[in-house]
Amino acid sequence: MLRTTNVSNLRSDLSSLLKDLDEGPILVLSHSRPTAVLVEPEMFDALVEKIELLEDIVDGRRVIAEYRADPDLAVDAEEVFERLGQ
């Protein structure tokens, strides 16, 4: 369950809230609206890695779909190296 706190409690009890992040993320509310989420750095890094992986998968699927629609888009690697002069 996502825990919540408000900005006033965040200001007054930041140290305690940070110590409790191992129990899960904390949603910070301002005027009853979500404004931020506190998470452990490891969780943040893991989320960023997952997002990057998902973006790579989406890009790969898009490229495959483009290739299937027009296989002539693909160029042999040797041809690419020739064009680059290598």
N, C-alpha and C positions, 0 to 999 in steps of 0.2 A: 504494500500500500504506500502510495506517495504521501509523504508527510508535508505539511505546509507551515509556513510562518509568515508574519507580515514584516514590513520594513522596520517598524518600530522595534519589534522583538529581535530582528536581525542586528540592528545597531547595538542594542543593549546586551545581547547574548551570543554574539558572533563566535566567540571562543568555544563555547559549549556546543553550538550547532556544528562547527567545523569538526569537533571531536567525535560527534555522532554520525558523521557522514558514512562510516562503515556500515551503518544500519540501512543505508539507501539514500537516494536523492531527496532534496528538500526543495519544494516549490515556494518561491518567495512571492508574496502578494502585495500589491500596492493598491489601495482603494478597492479591495476585493477582486483585483484583476491580476493574472499572472504577469510577472515582470522579469523573473530570472529563475534559474534552477541551479542549485548548488549540488555538485557531484565531486567525488574523489577524482584526482588527476588521472588515475589508472582507468577509471570508467570513461572519462572524457576521451582519453587516448584510444581506448577500445572502440568507442562509438565513432570516432573520426576514421579509424581504420576500416570499420565496417561500411561506412558511407563511401569511402574511397573505393573499396572492393565492389560495392554495388554499382557505383558509377562506371567502373571498368567493365562490369558485366553488361550493363546497359549499352555502353559504347560498342562492345564486342558484338552484341546481338544486332545493333544497328548496322554495323559494318557487314556482318554476315547477310543480313536482309538486303543490303545494297548489292552485295556480290551476287546473291541469288537472282536479284532482279536484272542485273547486267553483269554477267561473268567477264565481259571484256574490260571491266574496270580494273581487274587484277593484272599486275605486271610481274613478270618473272624477276626474281632477285638478281640474277645475272644481268638482266637488262637495266635494272636500277643502278647497279654498280657501274655498268658501262656509261650510263648517262652522267653519273657523278665523276667519271674519269678515273675510276679505281681499278 
